């Protein structure tokens, strides 16, 4: 009996039987629960109903302002397309900048040079075809014209017309001449004359590889300074004095120090006599003679006037004619002594005298102008 009572405990307790009632949800509740689950799962694509329900209360606050009226149909645009355009707009600018840098670092070749075998030998620098006046544009201020001597023999006026087309647009105008003929004296002389008259630089190459190397080198050294080929000038006086005096034969740097300490300056060394130079220790007779001859040597060499030996041997002279010739030789020698060529010393003194006169006249003119203004 106890077991039966334990098995049926709910018979005597009605309240306990009501707690086990099964509640069946309605159709709307099932739909709402299913929508809430889907919205929780789909975080990246929320439904418009859940979004409006979540932010519907903002319209009743003071921070809400109504949206502006929609634009007209002509000014309507798709935001997706605008975003795409805005996203794609930096791409053309980047492409243009990259293309400009490539053009800046490349040799621009005229369309006239299509088929030229020289292009095969330009390997270390990029090149690209472009509509330009010159044959090869090697930089902003440098260009090159290609000329074959064989073509020049067929068309002698070609180089002149091509240089005239360039005008004054380039500071460095190179005429790259390919020497591809055996007899080069006459055509090369004509090309050199044309280049000099029109202020062009002439570069001659005896092969296409050499011509291509010239173009590559000019392009690579476009923005390099001229320090590699420019001589270095010393700033101190002793170095300059040594550079000037050691160019004289048999004079070394020790002799330069001795002369500088004895005379003090180059002008005093040039004014010194042979006896004064010989008193310096370490300077012998040979060095004294070389220095003195260098300082007093004329700029122009005097050509001696002697009668030709062929005429004297062919025709016999009478004693009167011999006396006349001797008089002419004596008079010519006197004339040469009077009209002797200027030495280094006399030329420098004359130049300094002219400079002093010029400076004095300028100072006098300035003083007169100031007095007139006062």
Secondary structure, 3 states (H helix, E strand, C coil): CHHHHHHCCCCCCHHHHHCCCCCCCCHHHHHHHHHHHHHHHCCCCCCHHHHHHHCHHHHHCCCCCCCCCCCCCCCCCCHHHHHHHHHHHHHHHHHHHHHHHHHHCCEEEEHHHCCCHHHHHCCCCCEEEECCCCCEECCCCEEEEEEEHHHHHHCCCHHHHHHHHHCCCCCEEEEEEECCCCCCHHHHHHHHHHHHHCCCEEEEECCHHHHHHHHHHHHHCCCCCCCCCCCCCCCCHHHHHHHHHCCCCCCCHHHHHHHHHHHCCHHHHHHCCHHHHHCCCCCCHHHHHHHHHHHCCCCCCCCCCCCCHHHHHHCCCCHHHHHHHHHHHHHHHHHHHHCCCCCHHHHHHHHHHHHHHHHHHHHHHHHHHHHHHC
